[in-house]
Amino acid sequence: MTNREREILELIKKNPFITQEEIASKLNIARASVAVHITNLMKKGYILGKGYIVNEDEYVLVIGGANVDIQGFPKSKLKFKDSNPGQLNMSLGGVGRNVAENLARLNVNVKLITAVGEDVYGQKILEHSKNIGIDMSHSLVLSGEYTSTYLSILNEKGDMEVALSCMDICEKINVDYIKSKRKIIEGSRLCVVDTNIPKEAIEVLTEFDDLILFLDTVSTAKAEKVRDIIGNFHTVKPNIYEAEVLTGICVDSVDKGKKACEVLLNKGVRNVFISLGEKGVIYGSKKGIHIIKMPKVEVVNATGAGDAFLAGLVYGYLNEFTIEETVKFAMSAAAITLSSKDTISDRLTVQNVKDKQKELGLC
């Protein structure tokens, strides 16, 4: 939604019977321009029809992967090329789905476009999404296809050592399907996309009208998909390895991290957050580039922390936080997830994030 459309929508909310001439007079613009903006608001779903019936339910749209996560935790130091005593944990995952669930837990109205199979895992994802408050009515449910699966082995510190992902079903979220969902996509308050979907589908999203795009690069291999169009995204959150793919700069120091951040900003990205892991986050906008150190937290499982961080960035944007307030909120959300055995922490609520901020000294 453009700023002008937002001004017009606010006037209509206050007076559903206001005329186009009255709107034009209040905003000092031509009546013909008002008519065009109102048509766009109707196309995007903010106005439901004649008489200016307003759709009050703003939403965030997430487009990306949904899968089942199978994680292995060794009981002692991980030994390669050997059988390690440990524990296995199965949970729902996928970057897009994880971000959507984290947003739902932060009381954000969220819709998810993904692809699942008509198998037991797909049904589990659909059922869980319904229970947690994620709208998956625009997702693909495909017979004869297998729901994505992600297998990871963690070390004794809770960090991922190696992983395998089978996400071929995400290729079904193609250009034609994205175009078929244009109305629901352009009607979103903002759209989060991960690079699990095809490159061509991501490129089409960057061509949609007035779409605010947040990007999760997912991995170095998948970050390659967006390297040449990175400037079309509002907000990006790569780690140091993904930042290198996007900029060509080896981020082996804070100074080089800041340089990579500068490169991304110069390409057109509005807000950049480069994760340094336990060392913190380099973040930047046109107002400047800064680093914030990550307070010491107990790490039980590092998988999913980045997804909680991105959800925190979205929450900060929706609530008009400053970039510094946003990064602190996001880091606190990630800290809660780091201390959870599951990919998504059931302790992730707005109040708990604020409490964690105070605990970590990030207020």
C-alpha positions as CSV (number, residue, x, y, z in Angstrom):
1,M,0.0,0.0,0.0
2,T,1.4,3.4,-0.9
3,N,1.4,6.4,1.5
4,R,-1.3,8.1,-0.6
5,E,-3.5,5.0,-0.6
6,R,-3.1,4.8,3.2
7,E,-4.2,8.4,3.6
8,I,-7.3,7.8,1.5
9,L,-8.1,4.6,3.4
10,E,-7.9,6.4,6.7
11,L,-10.4,9.0,5.5
12,I,-12.8,6.3,4.2
13,K,-12.5,4.5,7.6
14,K,-13.6,7.7,9.4
15,N,-16.4,8.4,6.9
16,P,-17.5,5.5,4.6
17,F,-19.8,7.9,2.8
18,I,-17.2,10.5,1.9
19,T,-17.2,11.5,-1.8
20,Q,-14.2,11.4,-4.1
21,E,-14.5,15.2,-4.4
22,E,-14.2,15.5,-0.6
23,I,-11.2,13.3,-0.4
24,A,-9.5,15.2,-3.3
25,S,-10.2,18.5,-1.4
26,K,-8.8,17.2,1.9
27,L,-5.6,15.8,0.3
28,N,-5.3,18.6,-2.3
29,I,-5.1,16.2,-5.2
30,A,-7.2,15.7,-8.3
31,R,-10.5,13.8,-8.1
32,A,-9.3,11.6,-11.0
33,S,-6.3,10.6,-8.9
34,V,-8.5,9.7,-6.0
35,A,-10.5,7.4,-8.3
36,V,-7.4,5.6,-9.4
37,H,-6.2,5.1,-5.8
38,I,-9.6,3.8,-4.8
39,T,-9.6,1.3,-7.7
40,N,-6.1,0.1,-6.6
41,L,-7.4,-0.3,-3.0
42,M,-10.3,-2.4,-4.2
43,K,-7.9,-4.6,-6.3
44,K,-5.7,-5.1,-3.3
45,G,-8.6,-6.1,-1.1
46,Y,-8.6,-3.1,1.4
47,I,-11.9,-1.9,0.1
48,L,-14.5,-4.7,-0.6
49,G,-16.9,-2.9,-2.9
50,K,-19.1,0.1,-3.5
51,G,-20.1,2.1,-0.5
52,Y,-16.5,1.9,0.6
53,I,-16.9,-1.3,2.7
54,V,-13.5,-1.5,4.4
55,N,-11.6,-4.7,5.0
56,E,-10.1,-4.1,8.5
57,D,-8.0,-7.3,8.5
58,E,-4.5,-6.3,7.4
59,Y,-2.2,-9.3,7.1
60,V,1.3,-10.4,6.5
61,L,1.9,-12.9,3.7
62,V,4.7,-15.5,3.9
63,I,5.7,-17.4,0.7
64,G,8.2,-20.2,1.1
65,G,8.9,-23.7,2.3
66,A,7.1,-25.9,4.8
67,N,8.5,-29.2,5.9
68,V,9.1,-31.7,8.7
69,D,12.3,-31.2,10.7
70,I,14.2,-34.3,12.0
71,Q,17.0,-33.3,14.3
72,G,19.7,-35.4,16.0
73,F,21.3,-34.3,19.3
74,P,24.5,-36.2,20.4
75,K,24.8,-37.0,24.1
76,S,28.6,-36.1,24.0
77,K,31.1,-34.7,21.5
78,L,30.0,-35.5,17.9
79,K,32.2,-38.0,16.1
80,F,32.1,-38.1,12.4
81,K,32.0,-41.3,10.4
82,D,30.7,-43.1,13.5
83,S,27.4,-43.9,15.2
84,N,26.7,-41.4,17.9
85,P,24.5,-42.1,20.9
86,G,21.9,-39.3,21.1
87,Q,18.3,-38.2,20.8
88,L,16.1,-37.6,17.8
89,N,13.5,-34.8,17.7
90,M,10.8,-34.4,15.1
91,S,9.0,-31.1,14.6
92,L,7.4,-28.9,11.9
93,G,9.7,-26.6,10.0
94,G,10.6,-24.9,6.8
95,V,11.8,-21.3,6.7
96,G,8.5,-19.8,5.4
97,R,6.4,-21.9,7.7
98,N,8.6,-21.2,10.7
99,V,8.4,-17.4,10.1
100,A,4.7,-17.7,9.8
101,E,4.3,-19.6,13.0
102,N,6.5,-17.2,14.9
103,L,4.4,-14.3,13.6
104,A,1.2,-16.0,14.6
105,R,2.7,-16.4,18.1
106,L,3.4,-12.7,18.1
107,N,-0.3,-12.0,17.4
108,V,0.3,-11.0,13.8
109,N,-2.5,-11.9,11.3
110,V,-0.6,-14.1,8.8
111,K,-1.2,-16.1,5.6
112,L,1.1,-18.7,4.2
113,I,1.6,-19.7,0.6
114,T,3.5,-23.0,0.5
115,A,3.2,-26.5,-1.0
116,V,2.6,-29.8,0.9
117,G,1.7,-33.3,-0.2
118,E,-1.5,-35.2,0.6
119,D,0.5,-37.3,3.1
120,V,0.6,-37.6,6.8
121,Y,3.2,-34.9,7.2
122,G,1.2,-32.5,4.9
123,Q,-1.9,-33.1,6.9
124,K,0.0,-32.5,10.1
125,I,1.2,-29.1,8.8
126,L,-2.3,-28.1,7.7
127,E,-3.8,-29.1,11.0
128,H,-1.2,-27.4,13.1
129,S,-1.4,-24.2,11.1
130,K,-5.1,-24.1,11.6
131,N,-4.7,-24.5,15.3
132,I,-2.0,-21.9,15.7
133,G,-3.8,-19.3,13.5
134,I,-2.0,-19.5,10.1
135,D,-4.2,-19.1,7.1
136,M,-3.1,-21.7,4.5
137,S,-6.1,-21.5,2.3
138,H,-4.0,-20.2,-0.6
139,S,-1.3,-23.0,-0.4
140,L,-0.9,-25.9,-2.7
141,V,-2.0,-29.4,-1.4
142,L,-0.8,-31.9,-4.0
143,S,-1.6,-35.5,-4.4
144,G,1.2,-37.8,-5.5
145,E,3.8,-35.5,-4.0
146,Y,5.8,-35.8,-0.7
147,T,5.9,-33.1,1.9
148,S,9.4,-31.6,2.3
149,T,11.7,-33.1,4.9
150,Y,14.8,-31.6,6.5
151,L,17.3,-33.8,8.4
152,S,20.0,-32.1,10.5
153,I,22.7,-33.3,12.9
154,L,23.7,-30.9,15.7
155,N,26.9,-30.9,17.7
156,E,27.2,-30.9,21.4
157,K,26.9,-27.1,21.4
158,G,23.6,-27.2,19.7
159,D,25.0,-25.9,16.4
160,M,24.1,-27.6,13.1
161,E,27.0,-29.6,11.7
162,V,25.4,-31.1,8.6
163,A,21.9,-31.2,7.1
164,L,20.0,-32.7,4.1
165,S,16.9,-31.2,2.7
166,C,14.4,-32.7,0.2
167,M,12.2,-29.8,-0.9
168,D,11.4,-30.6,-4.5
169,I,7.8,-29.8,-3.9
170,C,8.6,-26.1,-3.5
171,E,9.3,-26.0,-7.3
172,K,5.5,-26.2,-7.7
173,I,5.2,-22.7,-6.3
174,N,6.1,-21.5,-9.8
175,V,5.5,-18.3,-11.8
176,D,2.0,-19.3,-12.9
177,Y,0.9,-20.0,-9.4
178,I,2.4,-16.8,-8.0
179,K,0.6,-14.8,-10.8
180,S,-2.6,-16.6,-9.9
181,K,-2.3,-15.2,-6.4
182,R,-1.4,-11.7,-7.4
183,K,-4.5,-10.1,-5.7
184,I,-3.8,-11.8,-2.3
185,I,-0.1,-11.0,-2.6
186,E,-0.5,-7.3,-3.4
187,G,-3.2,-7.0,-0.7
188,S,-0.7,-7.8,2.0
189,R,0.7,-5.3,4.5
190,L,4.1,-6.8,3.6
191,C,5.3,-10.1,2.1
192,V,8.1,-12.3,3.4
193,V,9.6,-14.6,0.8
194,D,12.3,-17.3,1.3
195,T,14.5,-18.6,-1.5
196,N,13.1,-22.2,-1.4
197,I,10.8,-21.2,-4.2
198,P,12.0,-21.0,-7.8
199,K,14.1,-18.1,-8.9
200,E,11.7,-17.1,-11.6
201,A,8.8,-16.9,-9.1
202,I,10.9,-14.6,-6.8
203,E,11.7,-12.4,-9.8
204,V,7.9,-12.1,-10.6
205,L,7.2,-11.0,-7.0
206,T,9.7,-8.1,-7.3
207,E,7.6,-6.9,-10.2
208,F,4.3,-6.6,-8.3
209,D,2.9,-3.2,-7.5
210,D,3.9,-1.5,-4.2
211,L,4.9,-4.8,-2.6
212,I,7.1,-4.5,0.5
213,L,9.3,-7.6,0.3
214,F,11.3,-9.0,3.3
215,L,13.8,-11.7,2.2
216,D,15.2,-14.8,3.9
217,T,18.1,-16.0,1.9
218,V,18.0,-19.5,3.5
219,S,21.4,-20.7,2.4
220,T,24.5,-19.8,0.4
221,A,23.3,-22.0,-2.5
222,K,19.8,-20.6,-2.6
223,A,21.1,-17.0,-2.1
224,E,22.5,-17.2,-5.6
225,K,18.9,-16.9,-6.9
226,V,18.6,-13.3,-5.7
227,R,22.1,-12.0,-6.1
228,D,21.2,-10.0,-9.3
229,I,17.9,-8.6,-8.0
230,I,18.8,-8.0,-4.3
231,G,18.1,-4.3,-4.6
232,N,14.4,-5.0,-5.1
233,F,13.9,-6.1,-1.5
234,H,13.0,-3.8,1.4
235,T,14.7,-5.9,4.2
236,V,17.2,-8.7,4.0
237,K,18.8,-10.8,6.8
238,P,21.7,-12.9,5.5
239,N,24.4,-14.5,7.6
240,I,28.1,-13.8,6.8
241,Y,28.3,-16.6,4.2
242,E,25.1,-15.5,2.4
243,A,26.3,-11.9,2.5
244,E,29.4,-12.9,0.7
245,V,27.3,-14.5,-2.1
246,L,25.2,-11.4,-2.4
247,T,28.1,-8.9,-2.3
248,G,31.4,-10.7,-3.2
249,I,32.9,-9.6,0.1
250,C,34.3,-12.2,2.5
251,V,32.8,-11.2,5.8
252,D,35.7,-12.3,8.1
253,S,35.7,-9.1,10.2
254,V,33.3,-6.5,11.5
255,D,34.7,-3.9,9.0
256,K,34.1,-6.2,6.1
257,G,30.6,-6.9,7.4
258,K,29.9,-3.2,7.5
259,K,31.3,-2.9,3.9
260,A,28.9,-5.7,2.8
261,C,26.1,-4.0,4.5
262,E,27.0,-0.8,2.6
263,V,27.1,-2.6,-0.7
264,L,23.6,-4.0,-0.2
265,L,22.2,-0.6,0.8
266,N,23.8,1.0,-2.3
267,K,22.0,-1.6,-4.4
268,G,18.7,-0.4,-3.1
269,V,17.9,-2.5,0.0
270,R,16.2,-0.3,2.6
271,N,17.2,-2.3,5.8
272,V,20.1,-4.8,6.1
273,F,20.7,-7.2,9.0
274,I,23.8,-9.4,8.8
275,S,24.0,-12.1,11.4
276,L,27.4,-12.7,13.0
277,G,26.1,-15.6,15.1
278,E,27.0,-15.4,18.7
279,K,29.0,-12.2,18.0
280,G,25.9,-10.2,17.2
281,V,24.3,-8.4,14.2
282,I,25.5,-5.7,11.8
283,Y,22.5,-3.6,10.8
284,G,22.1,-0.6,8.5
285,S,19.8,1.7,6.7
286,K,20.3,5.1,5.0
287,K,20.7,6.6,8.5
288,G,23.9,4.6,9.1
289,I,25.5,1.2,9.8
290,H,26.0,-0.2,13.3
291,I,26.8,-3.4,15.2
292,I,25.1,-4.7,18.2
293,K,26.7,-7.5,20.2
294,M,24.6,-10.6,21.2
295,P,24.4,-11.1,24.9
296,K,25.4,-14.4,26.3
297,V,22.5,-16.9,26.1
298,E,22.2,-20.7,26.7
299,V,22.1,-22.4,23.3
300,V,20.0,-25.6,23.3
301,N,19.2,-25.6,19.6
302,A,20.3,-23.0,17.1
303,T,18.0,-24.2,14.3
304,G,15.1,-21.8,13.9
305,A,16.7,-18.8,15.7
306,G,17.0,-17.0,12.3
307,D,13.3,-17.5,11.6
308,A,12.4,-16.0,15.0
309,F,14.7,-13.1,14.3
310,L,13.0,-12.4,10.9
311,A,9.6,-12.5,12.5
312,G,10.9,-10.0,15.0
313,L,12.0,-7.7,12.2
314,V,8.5,-7.9,10.7
315,Y,6.9,-7.2,14.1
316,G,9.2,-4.2,14.5
317,Y,8.2,-2.8,11.0
318,L,4.5,-3.3,11.6
319,N,4.7,-1.4,14.9
320,E,6.9,1.4,13.5
321,F,9.9,0.6,15.7
322,T,13.2,2.4,14.9
323,I,15.7,0.1,13.3
324,E,17.6,-0.1,16.6
325,E,14.4,-1.0,18.5
326,T,13.6,-3.5,15.8
327,V,17.0,-5.3,15.9
328,K,16.8,-5.5,19.7
329,F,13.3,-7.0,19.6
330,A,14.4,-9.5,16.9
331,M,17.5,-10.6,18.9
332,S,15.4,-11.2,22.0
333,A,13.0,-13.3,20.0
334,A,15.9,-15.3,18.6
335,A,17.3,-15.7,22.1
336,I,14.1,-17.3,23.3
337,T,14.3,-19.8,20.4
338,L,17.9,-20.6,21.0
339,S,17.0,-21.8,24.5
340,S,14.3,-24.1,23.2
341,K,14.8,-27.7,22.1
342,D,12.2,-27.2,19.4
343,T,12.6,-25.2,16.2
344,I,9.7,-23.0,17.3
345,S,9.5,-22.0,21.0
346,D,6.1,-22.2,22.6
347,R,7.4,-19.4,24.9
348,L,7.5,-16.9,22.0
349,T,5.0,-14.2,22.9
350,V,5.2,-10.4,22.7
351,Q,5.4,-10.1,26.5
352,N,8.0,-12.8,26.8
353,V,10.2,-11.1,24.1
354,K,9.9,-7.8,26.0
355,D,10.8,-9.5,29.2
356,K,13.8,-11.2,27.5
357,Q,14.9,-7.8,26.2
358,K,15.1,-6.5,29.8
359,E,16.9,-9.7,31.0
360,L,19.5,-9.3,28.2
361,G,19.9,-5.6,28.7
362,L,18.6,-4.8,25.2
363,C,16.0,-2.2,26.1
